Amino acid sequence: ALTKRDMQRIVSACNALGGLLQPAY
């Protein structure tokens, strides 16, 4: 089970990865 803190961590990680990948495309 994921807690709200885990969800926020995952979302922030996804946002960070998205920010790094967007300039590549």
DSSP file (Angstrom, degrees, kcal/mol; ACC not computed):
  #  RESIDUE AA STRUCTURE BP1 BP2  ACC     N-H-->O    O-->H-N    N-H-->O    O-->H-N    TCO  KAPPA ALPHA  PHI   PSI    X-CA   Y-CA   Z-CA
    1    1 A A              0   0    0      0, 0.0     2,-0.4     0, 0.0     0, 0.0   0.000 360.0 360.0 360.0 143.3    0.0    0.0    0.0
    2    2 A L        -     0   0    0      4,-0.0     2,-0.1     3,-0.0     0, 0.0  -0.849 360.0-146.4-104.5 136.1    1.2    3.5   -0.8
    3    3 A T     >  -     0   0    0     -2,-0.4     4,-2.6     1,-0.1     5,-0.2  -0.464  33.1-102.7 -90.5 169.2    0.9    6.4    1.6
    4    4 A K  H  > S+     0   0    0      1,-0.2     4,-2.5     2,-0.2     5,-0.2   0.879 125.1  54.4 -58.9 -36.2    0.2   10.0    0.6
    5    5 A R  H  > S+     0   0    0      1,-0.2     4,-2.1     2,-0.2    -1,-0.2   0.912 108.5  47.9 -65.0 -40.9    3.9   10.6    1.3
    6    6 A D  H  > S+     0   0    0      2,-0.2     4,-2.6     1,-0.2    -2,-0.2   0.914 110.8  51.5 -64.6 -41.8    4.9    7.8   -1.1
    7    7 A M  H  X S+     0   0    0     -4,-2.6     4,-2.9     1,-0.2     5,-0.2   0.923 109.7  49.0 -61.3 -44.1    2.5    9.1   -3.7
    8    8 A Q  H  X S+     0   0    0     -4,-2.5     4,-2.5     1,-0.2    -1,-0.2   0.889 111.0  51.2 -62.6 -38.3    4.0   12.6   -3.5
    9    9 A R  H  X S+     0   0    0     -4,-2.1     4,-2.1     2,-0.2    -2,-0.2   0.924 112.4  45.6 -64.9 -43.6    7.5   11.1   -3.8
   10   10 A I  H  X S+     0   0    0     -4,-2.6     4,-2.7     2,-0.2    -2,-0.2   0.921 113.4  49.5 -65.6 -43.9    6.5    9.2   -6.9
   11   11 A V  H  X S+     0   0    0     -4,-2.9     4,-2.5     1,-0.2    -2,-0.2   0.916 111.6  48.5 -62.3 -43.0    4.8   12.2   -8.4
   12   12 A S  H  X S+     0   0    0     -4,-2.5     4,-2.2    -5,-0.2    -1,-0.2   0.894 111.8  50.0 -65.3 -37.9    7.7   14.4   -7.8
   13   13 A A  H  X S+     0   0    0     -4,-2.1     4,-2.5     2,-0.2    -2,-0.2   0.916 111.1  48.7 -65.7 -42.6   10.1   11.8   -9.3
   14   14 A C  H  X S+     0   0    0     -4,-2.7     4,-2.8     1,-0.2    -2,-0.2   0.908 111.4  50.0 -63.4 -41.9    7.9   11.5  -12.4
   15   15 A N  H  X S+     0   0    0     -4,-2.5     4,-2.4     2,-0.2    -1,-0.2   0.900 110.6  49.9 -63.9 -40.4    7.8   15.3  -12.8
   16   16 A A  H  X S+     0   0    0     -4,-2.2     4,-1.5     2,-0.2    -2,-0.2   0.924 112.8  46.2 -64.6 -44.0   11.6   15.4  -12.5
   17   17 A L  H  X S+     0   0    0     -4,-2.5     4,-2.2     1,-0.2    -2,-0.2   0.909 112.2  51.3 -65.4 -41.1   12.0   12.7  -15.1
   18   18 A G  H  X S+     0   0    0     -4,-2.8     4,-2.5     1,-0.2    -2,-0.2   0.900 107.9  52.3 -61.9 -40.9    9.5   14.4  -17.4
   19   19 A G  H  < S+     0   0    0     -4,-2.4    -1,-0.2     1,-0.2    -2,-0.2   0.833 112.5  45.6 -65.2 -31.8   11.3   17.7  -17.0
   20   20 A L  H  < S+     0   0    0     -4,-1.5     4,-0.5    -5,-0.2    -1,-0.2   0.828 115.7  45.8 -79.1 -31.9   14.6   16.0  -18.0
   21   21 A L  H >X S+     0   0    0     -4,-2.2     4,-1.0     1,-0.2     3,-0.7   0.842  99.3  67.6 -82.0 -33.0   13.0   14.1  -21.0
   22   22 A Q  G >< S+     0   0    0     -4,-2.5     3,-1.0     1,-0.2    -1,-0.2   0.907  97.1  52.1 -57.2 -47.0   11.0   16.9  -22.5
   23   23 A P  G 34 S+     0   0    0      0, 0.0    -1,-0.2     0, 0.0    -2,-0.1   0.816 102.7  61.9 -60.2 -27.9   14.1   19.0  -23.7
   24   24 A A  G <4        0   0    0     -3,-0.7    -2,-0.2    -4,-0.5    -3,-0.1   0.839 360.0 360.0 -66.9 -31.7   15.4   15.8  -25.4
   25   25 A Y    <<        0   0    0     -4,-1.0    -1,-0.3    -3,-1.0    -3,-0.1   0.417 360.0 360.0 -99.4 360.0   12.4   15.7  -27.6
